[in-house]
Amino acid sequence: MDELSETRSRFLALYDRLKHELMHDADIEFTEEMRLLQNSSDTTRRFNTLIRPPSPRLLGFDLLRVNSRPLVIFLFPVSTFQIILDYNVPRGKLNRGLAVIETCKALKGDELSEDEFFLASVLGWCLEWLQACLLVLDDIMDNSETRRGRICWYRQPKVGLNAINHGILLKTHTHRIFRRYFKGKPYYLELTELCDEVGYQTSLGQMLDLVITHDGKNDLSKYTMHVYRRIVIYKTSYYSFYLPVACALLLSGEELEKYNGIKEILIEMGVYFQVQDDYLDCFGDPEVAGKIGTDIEDHKCSWLIVQALELADDDEKQLLYENYGKSDPISVKKVKSLYQELDIQGIFSKYEVESYEKLLSAIEAQSSSAMREILKALLEKIYQRKK
């Protein structure tokens, strides 16, 4: 097993512990009946049972006690706790969580001790929990069909818009994990404020995406590169690239102010990553990417439509106005055909090489060898990716 595979394996092993701790939170006292339901090994039977409305026998004040105060609670949100986590949290590439560990290693310049690896992994899983929250909610807002090679959570039978609550629940888990493992640490407050700030920035990016998509349905001219970059920087760059590295810096006792140049590189890396995502949404293989692209149908302000609008003549723009944002296959095919006529694929290939070279040059200019190492590793991981 190579070093990266071993790191991933050790990281994954911690997930069950964190899940167990959340399900056995000291502030929540489950009755024995509820514990038996949660600990059932027959996941399929348990899930099919638990998504049904609870029977009157199981409703009442004896199901759950919070700080010794009895509450009336429905079976559904309590007993599907484990299902919600397992379906949404550990299923991705885990790049954000693993980036925390790798950055801590690079900053130390040596292997991490058991305690150091453990704390870096806990922090990494907090970011994966945040990622799960954002994806659950984003899929609802985008009316997506698949995620990570499976049906989106909200499209699961009898889940529906309950997924909104589940997404919020996933976000609150990060605060409980933070408090359990980092409260009392010298970096606790700054770490908490950093995650809250990036969460706020990501929410603003999502809101801007929704607003621009709504406005663009009436006027595609609003889809400009300036607007696109604003959406991407806030919605993707901060939490996907800057946050993991910044968290590792704080965990390692570093001051973020010393690394402003690093922040700019990571933000640009996030833009490059999102451009790839937009390209794969249209031209990627759904079997490889793990999701069915719907940017055209959803009238998204994507890099492809921005490029097409810049290159199109009046007749071609009219075609886009008439077909972009429509879900029927004929309209989607017309848009994709125009992308091919405008050689959007060739333009993307050129953009990818130029972005890589520009980012690599900026990385080489950094004085910290540790930062050069981790930034190069992040860049290599996404360069010419297929999913």
DRENMIRO-153534 format. One record per residue (C-alpha): residue number from 0; residue in three letters; x negated, y negated, z. Coordinates in pm, whole numbers. Last residue first. Example, Ala and Ser with C-alpha at 12.3 -4.5 7.8 and 13.67 -1.06 7.14 Angstrom:
+------+------+--------+--------+--------+
| resi | resn |      X |      Y |      Z |
+------+------+--------+--------+--------+
|    1 |  ser |  -1367 |    106 |    714 |
|    0 |  ala |  -1230 |    450 |    780 |
+------+------+--------+--------+--------+
***
This chain:
+------+------+--------+--------+--------+
| resi | resn |      X |      Y |      Z |
+------+------+--------+--------+--------+
|  386 |  lys |   1434 |  -1344 |  -1266 |
|  385 |  lys |   1209 |  -1330 |  -1572 |
|  384 |  arg |    916 |  -1527 |  -1430 |
|  383 |  gln |    678 |  -1709 |  -1663 |
|  382 |  tyr |    501 |  -1870 |  -1367 |
|  381 |  ile |    696 |  -1811 |  -1046 |
|  380 |  lys |    451 |  -1608 |   -837 |
|  379 |  glu |    150 |  -1775 |   -995 |
|  378 |  leu |    271 |  -2112 |   -867 |
|  377 |  leu |    324 |  -1990 |   -512 |
|  376 |  ala |    -19 |  -1825 |   -503 |
|  375 |  lys |   -183 |  -2137 |   -644 |
|  374 |  leu |    -16 |  -2346 |   -374 |
|  373 |  ile |   -132 |  -2105 |   -102 |
|  372 |  glu |   -495 |  -2103 |   -210 |
|  371 |  arg |   -521 |  -2474 |   -281 |
|  370 |  met |   -371 |  -2542 |     59 |
|  369 |  ala |   -632 |  -2327 |    230 |
|  368 |  ser |   -911 |  -2491 |     28 |
|  367 |  ser |   -800 |  -2831 |    155 |
|  366 |  ser |   -930 |  -3116 |    -63 |
|  365 |  gln |   -651 |  -3099 |   -319 |
|  364 |  ala |   -749 |  -3183 |   -678 |
|  363 |  glu |   -723 |  -2819 |   -784 |
|  362 |  ile |   -353 |  -2826 |   -694 |
|  361 |  ala |   -286 |  -3129 |   -914 |
|  360 |  ser |   -458 |  -2958 |  -1208 |
|  359 |  leu |   -259 |  -2639 |  -1150 |
|  358 |  leu |     65 |  -2837 |  -1144 |
|  357 |  lys |    -17 |  -3004 |  -1475 |
|  356 |  glu |   -125 |  -2677 |  -1636 |
|  355 |  tyr |    187 |  -2495 |  -1522 |
|  354 |  ser |    413 |  -2778 |  -1630 |
|  353 |  glu |    253 |  -2790 |  -1974 |
|  352 |  val |    288 |  -2413 |  -2021 |
|  351 |  glu |    651 |  -2415 |  -1911 |
|  350 |  tyr |    742 |  -2721 |  -2116 |
|  349 |  lys |    603 |  -2563 |  -2433 |
|  348 |  ser |    805 |  -2246 |  -2375 |
|  347 |  phe |   1112 |  -2458 |  -2294 |
|  346 |  ile |   1082 |  -2653 |  -2619 |
|  345 |  gly |   1057 |  -2326 |  -2811 |
|  344 |  gln |   1372 |  -2193 |  -2645 |
|  343 |  ile |   1553 |  -2523 |  -2702 |
|  342 |  asp |   1486 |  -2479 |  -3072 |
|  341 |  leu |   1763 |  -2722 |  -3177 |
|  340 |  glu |   1918 |  -2444 |  -3385 |
|  339 |  gln |   1890 |  -2208 |  -3086 |
|  338 |  tyr |   2062 |  -2451 |  -2853 |
|  337 |  leu |   2328 |  -2497 |  -3123 |
|  336 |  ser |   2390 |  -2123 |  -3126 |
|  335 |  lys |   2420 |  -2123 |  -2747 |
|  334 |  val |   2683 |  -2396 |  -2761 |
|  333 |  lys |   2880 |  -2220 |  -3036 |
|  332 |  lys |   2863 |  -1889 |  -2847 |
|  331 |  val |   3004 |  -2050 |  -2533 |
|  330 |  ser |   3292 |  -2195 |  -2734 |
|  329 |  ile |   3369 |  -1856 |  -2889 |
|  328 |  pro |   3343 |  -1674 |  -2556 |
|  327 |  asp |   3618 |  -1883 |  -2390 |
|  326 |  ser |   3503 |  -2048 |  -2069 |
|  325 |  lys |   3492 |  -2408 |  -2185 |
|  324 |  gly |   3243 |  -2646 |  -2024 |
|  323 |  tyr |   3065 |  -2736 |  -2346 |
|  322 |  asn |   3283 |  -2676 |  -2652 |
|  321 |  glu |   3428 |  -3003 |  -2783 |
|  320 |  tyr |   3172 |  -3240 |  -2636 |
|  319 |  leu |   2891 |  -3009 |  -2751 |
|  318 |  leu |   3025 |  -2998 |  -3106 |
|  317 |  gln |   3056 |  -3376 |  -3104 |
|  316 |  lys |   2695 |  -3400 |  -2998 |
|  315 |  glu |   2600 |  -3185 |  -3295 |
|  314 |  asp |   2789 |  -3415 |  -3531 |
|  313 |  asp |   2627 |  -3725 |  -3382 |
|  312 |  asp |   2273 |  -3589 |  -3394 |
|  311 |  ala |   2140 |  -3371 |  -3114 |
|  310 |  leu |   1791 |  -3402 |  -2965 |
|  309 |  glu |   1854 |  -3589 |  -2638 |
|  308 |  leu |   2189 |  -3416 |  -2588 |
|  307 |  ala |   2022 |  -3076 |  -2637 |
|  306 |  gln |   1752 |  -3151 |  -2381 |
|  305 |  val |   2009 |  -3253 |  -2120 |
|  304 |  ile |   2220 |  -2948 |  -2205 |
|  303 |  leu |   1922 |  -2719 |  -2153 |
|  302 |  trp |   1801 |  -2878 |  -1828 |
|  301 |  ser |   2140 |  -2815 |  -1670 |
|  300 |  cys |   2417 |  -3058 |  -1575 |
|  299 |  lys |   2668 |  -2778 |  -1535 |
|  298 |  his |   2993 |  -2761 |  -1735 |
|  297 |  asp |   3091 |  -2441 |  -1552 |
|  296 |  glu |   3130 |  -2244 |  -1877 |
|  295 |  ile |   2785 |  -2353 |  -1996 |
|  294 |  asp |   2622 |  -2289 |  -1658 |
|  293 |  thr |   2781 |  -1943 |  -1627 |
|  292 |  gly |   2486 |  -1705 |  -1623 |
|  291 |  ile |   2558 |  -1353 |  -1504 |
|  290 |  lys |   2339 |  -1253 |  -1213 |
|  289 |  gly |   2062 |  -1008 |  -1124 |
|  288 |  ala |   1800 |  -1172 |  -1343 |
|  287 |  val |   1690 |   -837 |  -1487 |
|  286 |  glu |   2032 |   -697 |  -1577 |
|  285 |  pro |   2152 |  -1047 |  -1663 |
|  284 |  asp |   1875 |  -1075 |  -1927 |
|  283 |  gly |   1772 |  -1437 |  -1960 |
|  282 |  phe |   1875 |  -1680 |  -2235 |
|  281 |  cys |   2145 |  -1894 |  -2076 |
|  280 |  asp |   2101 |  -1860 |  -1701 |
|  279 |  leu |   1734 |  -1779 |  -1764 |
|  278 |  tyr |   1680 |  -2130 |  -1903 |
|  277 |  asp |   1858 |  -2295 |  -1611 |
|  276 |  asp |   1656 |  -2090 |  -1362 |
|  275 |  gln |   1333 |  -2180 |  -1538 |
|  274 |  val |   1428 |  -2547 |  -1515 |
|  273 |  gln |   1500 |  -2484 |  -1147 |
|  272 |  phe |   1150 |  -2345 |  -1087 |
|  271 |  tyr |    985 |  -2638 |  -1268 |
|  270 |  val |   1180 |  -2879 |  -1047 |
|  269 |  gly |   1074 |  -2683 |   -739 |
|  268 |  met |    710 |  -2697 |   -844 |
|  267 |  glu |    751 |  -3073 |   -876 |
|  266 |  ile |    872 |  -3085 |   -515 |
|  265 |  leu |    586 |  -2862 |   -405 |
|  264 |  ile |    330 |  -3089 |   -569 |
|  263 |  glu |    479 |  -3399 |   -408 |
|  262 |  lys |    477 |  -3236 |    -65 |
|  261 |  ile |    114 |  -3133 |    -98 |
|  260 |  gly |     18 |  -3496 |   -151 |
|  259 |  asn |    204 |  -3586 |    168 |
|  258 |  tyr |     -7 |  -3337 |    363 |
|  257 |  lys |   -164 |  -3536 |    645 |
|  256 |  glu |    176 |  -3669 |    749 |
|  255 |  leu |    289 |  -3311 |    814 |
|  254 |  glu |     66 |  -3279 |   1120 |
|  253 |  glu |    -77 |  -2930 |   1172 |
|  252 |  gly |    -24 |  -2705 |   1474 |
|  251 |  ser |     -1 |  -2380 |   1279 |
|  250 |  leu |    376 |  -2356 |   1332 |
|  249 |  leu |    404 |  -2712 |   1201 |
|  248 |  leu |    213 |  -2622 |    885 |
|  247 |  ala |    413 |  -2301 |    841 |
|  246 |  cys |    739 |  -2497 |    855 |
|  245 |  ala |    605 |  -2746 |    598 |
|  244 |  val |    513 |  -2459 |    364 |
|  243 |  pro |    854 |  -2294 |    387 |
|  242 |  leu |   1039 |  -2631 |    363 |
|  241 |  tyr |    859 |  -2775 |     59 |
|  240 |  phe |    935 |  -2496 |   -186 |
|  239 |  ser |   1292 |  -2367 |   -167 |
|  238 |  tyr |   1441 |  -2618 |     77 |
|  237 |  tyr |   1303 |  -2939 |    -68 |
|  236 |  ser |   1288 |  -2839 |   -434 |
|  235 |  thr |   1637 |  -2696 |   -483 |
|  234 |  lys |   1933 |  -2926 |   -415 |
|  233 |  tyr |   1748 |  -3250 |   -346 |
|  232 |  ile |   1484 |  -3230 |   -616 |
|  231 |  val |   1722 |  -3058 |   -858 |
|  230 |  ile |   2002 |  -3314 |   -839 |
|  229 |  arg |   1769 |  -3613 |   -868 |
|  228 |  arg |   1583 |  -3447 |  -1156 |
|  227 |  tyr |   1905 |  -3395 |  -1352 |
|  226 |  val |   2013 |  -3755 |  -1302 |
|  225 |  his |   1684 |  -3887 |  -1443 |
|  224 |  met |   1691 |  -3629 |  -1724 |
|  223 |  thr |   2034 |  -3752 |  -1832 |
|  222 |  tyr |   2379 |  -3589 |  -1817 |
|  221 |  lys |   2598 |  -3898 |  -1786 |
|  220 |  ser |   2627 |  -3897 |  -2166 |
|  219 |  leu |   2845 |  -3587 |  -2128 |
|  218 |  asp |   3144 |  -3809 |  -2044 |
|  217 |  asn |   3475 |  -3669 |  -1924 |
|  216 |  lys |   3355 |  -3332 |  -1800 |
|  215 |  gly |   3033 |  -3507 |  -1703 |
|  214 |  asp |   3209 |  -3690 |  -1420 |
|  213 |  his |   3306 |  -3363 |  -1248 |
|  212 |  thr |   2962 |  -3209 |  -1306 |
|  211 |  ile |   2802 |  -3528 |  -1174 |
|  210 |  val |   3009 |  -3514 |   -857 |
|  209 |  leu |   2947 |  -3142 |   -798 |
|  208 |  asp |   2572 |  -3169 |   -853 |
|  207 |  leu |   2554 |  -3480 |   -636 |
|  206 |  met |   2732 |  -3292 |   -358 |
|  205 |  gln |   2490 |  -3000 |   -389 |
|  204 |  gly |   2193 |  -3236 |   -377 |
|  203 |  leu |   2337 |  -3410 |    -72 |
|  202 |  ser |   2378 |  -3072 |     97 |
|  201 |  thr |   2016 |  -2989 |     17 |
|  200 |  gln |   1898 |  -3317 |    167 |
|  199 |  tyr |   2098 |  -3251 |    486 |
|  198 |  gly |   1954 |  -2901 |    517 |
|  197 |  val |   1608 |  -3050 |    461 |
|  196 |  glu |   1667 |  -3293 |    748 |
|  195 |  asp |   1805 |  -3023 |    977 |
|  194 |  cys |   1510 |  -2797 |    903 |
|  193 |  leu |   1260 |  -3076 |    971 |
|  192 |  glu |   1444 |  -3186 |   1287 |
|  191 |  thr |   1428 |  -2832 |   1426 |
|  190 |  leu |   1058 |  -2799 |   1348 |
|  189 |  glu |    983 |  -3141 |   1498 |
|  188 |  leu |   1170 |  -3051 |   1816 |
|  187 |  tyr |   1011 |  -2708 |   1853 |
|  186 |  tyr |    651 |  -2808 |   1770 |
|  185 |  pro |    521 |  -2803 |   2128 |
|  184 |  lys |    695 |  -2469 |   2193 |
|  183 |  gly |    955 |  -2479 |   2471 |
|  182 |  lys |   1233 |  -2353 |   2245 |
|  181 |  phe |   1074 |  -2154 |   1962 |
|  180 |  tyr |   1196 |  -1796 |   1993 |
|  179 |  arg |   1550 |  -1799 |   2131 |
|  178 |  arg |   1633 |  -2155 |   2028 |
|  177 |  phe |   1526 |  -2105 |   1670 |
|  176 |  ile |   1717 |  -1775 |   1646 |
|  175 |  arg |   2032 |  -1947 |   1775 |
|  174 |  his |   1988 |  -2239 |   1536 |
|  173 |  thr |   1936 |  -2007 |   1239 |
|  172 |  his |   2252 |  -1816 |   1331 |
|  171 |  thr |   2456 |  -2133 |   1292 |
|  170 |  lys |   2380 |  -2131 |    919 |
|  169 |  leu |   2501 |  -1772 |    878 |
|  168 |  leu |   2826 |  -1862 |   1055 |
|  167 |  ile |   2882 |  -2152 |    816 |
|  166 |  gly |   2849 |  -1913 |    523 |
|  165 |  his |   3087 |  -1666 |    688 |
|  164 |  asn |   3343 |  -1941 |    741 |
|  163 |  ile |   3331 |  -2027 |    372 |
|  162 |  ala |   3338 |  -1655 |    291 |
|  161 |  asn |   3689 |  -1639 |    438 |
|  160 |  leu |   3766 |  -1798 |    101 |
|  159 |  gly |   3790 |  -1455 |    -59 |
|  158 |  val |   3695 |  -1165 |    168 |
|  157 |  lys |   3988 |   -928 |    110 |
|  156 |  pro |   3813 |   -744 |   -172 |
|  155 |  gln |   3464 |   -886 |   -244 |
|  154 |  arg |   3475 |  -1195 |   -463 |
|  153 |  tyr |   3353 |  -1420 |   -179 |
|  152 |  trp |   3041 |  -1203 |   -148 |
|  151 |  cys |   2940 |  -1237 |   -511 |
|  150 |  ile |   2949 |   -905 |   -696 |
|  149 |  arg |   2605 |   -748 |   -715 |
|  148 |  gly |   2279 |   -786 |   -907 |
|  147 |  arg |   2137 |  -1056 |   -682 |
|  146 |  arg |   2450 |  -1266 |   -723 |
|  145 |  thr |   2746 |  -1201 |   -951 |
|  144 |  glu |   3068 |  -1376 |  -1046 |
|  143 |  ser |   3015 |  -1744 |   -980 |
|  142 |  asn |   3301 |  -1989 |   -919 |
|  141 |  asp |   3040 |  -2265 |   -883 |
|  140 |  met |   3175 |  -2389 |   -550 |
|  139 |  ile |   3225 |  -2034 |   -422 |
|  138 |  asp |   2882 |  -1921 |   -540 |
|  137 |  asp |   2725 |  -2225 |   -374 |
|  136 |  leu |   2880 |  -2137 |    -38 |
|  135 |  val |   2742 |  -1783 |    -27 |
|  134 |  leu |   2414 |  -1900 |   -179 |
|  133 |  leu |   2361 |  -2176 |     78 |
|  132 |  cys |   2431 |  -1949 |    375 |
|  131 |  ala |   2202 |  -1676 |    241 |
|  130 |  gln |   1922 |  -1929 |    190 |
|  129 |  leu |   1962 |  -2049 |    548 |
|  128 |  trp |   1934 |  -1689 |    671 |
|  127 |  glu |   1625 |  -1649 |    452 |
|  126 |  leu |   1481 |  -1967 |    605 |
|  125 |  cys |   1543 |  -1833 |    956 |
|  124 |  trp |   1380 |  -1509 |    841 |
|  123 |  gly |   1059 |  -1694 |    765 |
|  122 |  leu |   1059 |  -1851 |   1112 |
|  121 |  val |   1090 |  -1506 |   1268 |
|  120 |  ser |    816 |  -1381 |   1037 |
|  119 |  ala |    579 |  -1664 |   1134 |
|  118 |  leu |    655 |  -1592 |   1500 |
|  117 |  phe |    578 |  -1220 |   1458 |
|  116 |  phe |    265 |  -1274 |   1251 |
|  115 |  glu |    126 |  -1508 |   1516 |
|  114 |  asp |    211 |  -1265 |   1798 |
|  113 |  glu |     52 |   -970 |   1617 |
|  112 |  ser |   -256 |  -1176 |   1534 |
|  111 |  leu |   -277 |  -1328 |   1189 |
|  110 |  glu |   -550 |  -1220 |    950 |
|  109 |  asp |   -804 |  -1489 |    870 |
|  108 |  gly |   -838 |  -1833 |    718 |
|  107 |  lys |   -593 |  -1971 |    973 |
|  106 |  leu |   -434 |  -2202 |    717 |
|  105 |  ala |   -421 |  -1927 |    455 |
|  104 |  lys |   -258 |  -1683 |    695 |
|  103 |  cys |      2 |  -1941 |    804 |
|  102 |  thr |     78 |  -2012 |    437 |
|  101 |  glu |    120 |  -1641 |    363 |
|  100 |  ile |    360 |  -1596 |    654 |
|   99 |  val |    577 |  -1898 |    564 |
|   98 |  ala |    573 |  -1800 |    195 |
|   97 |  leu |    711 |  -1457 |    290 |
|   96 |  gly |   1029 |  -1617 |    419 |
|   95 |  arg |   1080 |  -1836 |    116 |
|   94 |  asn |    998 |  -1563 |   -137 |
|   93 |  leu |   1238 |  -1310 |     15 |
|   92 |  lys |   1312 |  -1167 |   -333 |
|   91 |  gly |   1678 |  -1135 |   -238 |
|   90 |  arg |   1887 |   -877 |    -50 |
|   89 |  pro |   1800 |   -937 |    316 |
|   88 |  val |   2068 |  -1196 |    408 |
|   87 |  asn |   2394 |  -1152 |    217 |
|   86 |  tyr |   2533 |   -799 |    231 |
|   85 |  asp |   2356 |   -695 |    550 |
|   84 |  leu |   2460 |  -1008 |    738 |
|   83 |  ile |   2828 |  -1006 |    642 |
|   82 |  ile |   2852 |   -630 |    705 |
|   81 |  gln |   2698 |   -669 |   1052 |
|   80 |  phe |   2950 |   -931 |   1161 |
|   79 |  thr |   3245 |   -747 |   1007 |
|   78 |  ser |   3369 |   -659 |   1354 |
|   77 |  val |   3387 |  -1009 |   1493 |
|   76 |  pro |   3535 |  -1199 |   1200 |
|   75 |  phe |   3807 |   -938 |   1126 |
|   74 |  leu |   3914 |   -826 |   1475 |
|   73 |  phe |   4100 |  -1143 |   1559 |
|   72 |  ile |   4012 |  -1330 |   1877 |
|   71 |  val |   4203 |  -1431 |   2189 |
|   70 |  leu |   3938 |  -1559 |   2426 |
|   69 |  pro |   3838 |  -1460 |   2778 |
|   68 |  arg |   3593 |  -1688 |   2966 |
|   67 |  ser |   3296 |  -1498 |   3110 |
|   66 |  asn |   3051 |  -1708 |   2906 |
|   65 |  val |   3236 |  -1595 |   2593 |
|   64 |  arg |   3451 |  -1286 |   2649 |
|   63 |  leu |   3579 |  -1072 |   2367 |
|   62 |  leu |   3838 |   -803 |   2316 |
|   61 |  asp |   4016 |   -810 |   2655 |
|   60 |  phe |   4218 |  -1124 |   2588 |
|   59 |  gly |   4434 |   -965 |   2326 |
|   58 |  leu |   4463 |   -799 |   1987 |
|   57 |  leu |   4350 |   -441 |   1942 |
|   56 |  arg |   4687 |   -280 |   2006 |
|   55 |  pro |   4857 |   -530 |   1775 |
|   54 |  ser |   4663 |   -380 |   1483 |
|   53 |  pro |   4402 |   -595 |   1316 |
|   52 |  pro |   4458 |   -704 |    953 |
|   51 |  arg |   4255 |   -480 |    723 |
|   50 |  ile |   3897 |   -585 |    653 |
|   49 |  leu |   3777 |   -378 |    945 |
|   48 |  thr |   3898 |    -43 |    826 |
|   47 |  asn |   3746 |    -61 |    479 |
|   46 |  phe |   3422 |   -191 |    632 |
|   45 |  arg |   3411 |     81 |    895 |
|   44 |  arg |   3478 |    356 |    642 |
|   43 |  thr |   3201 |    227 |    417 |
|   42 |  thr |   2955 |    171 |    699 |
|   41 |  asp |   2994 |    514 |    861 |
|   40 |  ser |   2720 |    463 |   1119 |
|   39 |  ser |   2956 |    306 |   1372 |
|   38 |  asn |   2767 |     64 |   1596 |
|   37 |  gln |   3006 |   -227 |   1547 |
|   36 |  leu |   3320 |    -26 |   1614 |
|   35 |  leu |   3166 |    135 |   1921 |
|   34 |  arg |   3060 |   -207 |   2043 |
|   33 |  met |   3416 |   -337 |   2005 |
|   32 |  glu |   3559 |    -53 |   2212 |
|   31 |  glu |   3293 |   -104 |   2480 |
|   30 |  thr |   3401 |   -464 |   2527 |
|   29 |  phe |   3186 |   -734 |   2375 |
|   28 |  glu |   3018 |  -1000 |   2588 |
|   27 |  ile |   2897 |  -1306 |   2402 |
|   26 |  asp |   2646 |  -1550 |   2552 |
|   25 |  ala |   2385 |  -1274 |   2584 |
|   24 |  asp |   2398 |  -1221 |   2207 |
|   23 |  his |   2425 |   -853 |   2122 |
|   22 |  met |   2510 |   -895 |   1755 |
|   21 |  leu |   2257 |  -1174 |   1724 |
|   20 |  glu |   1990 |   -964 |   1892 |
|   19 |  his |   2064 |   -666 |   1667 |
|   18 |  lys |   2037 |   -883 |   1356 |
|   17 |  leu |   1702 |  -1019 |   1473 |
|   16 |  arg |   1575 |   -667 |   1538 |
|   15 |  asp |   1707 |   -535 |   1208 |
|   14 |  tyr |   1534 |   -815 |   1017 |
|   13 |  leu |   1195 |   -755 |   1178 |
|   12 |  ala |   1121 |   -448 |    964 |
|   11 |  leu |   1161 |   -658 |    650 |
|   10 |  phe |    859 |   -871 |    745 |
|    9 |  arg |    643 |   -569 |    816 |
|    8 |  ser |    733 |   -422 |    475 |
|    7 |  arg |    674 |   -754 |    299 |
|    6 |  thr |    335 |   -793 |    460 |
|    5 |  glu |    244 |   -434 |    367 |
|    4 |  ser |    352 |   -494 |      8 |
|    3 |  leu |    140 |   -809 |     -8 |
|    2 |  glu |   -164 |   -633 |    137 |
|    1 |  asp |   -149 |   -338 |   -102 |
|    0 |  met |      0 |      0 |      0 |
+------+------+--------+--------+--------+
***
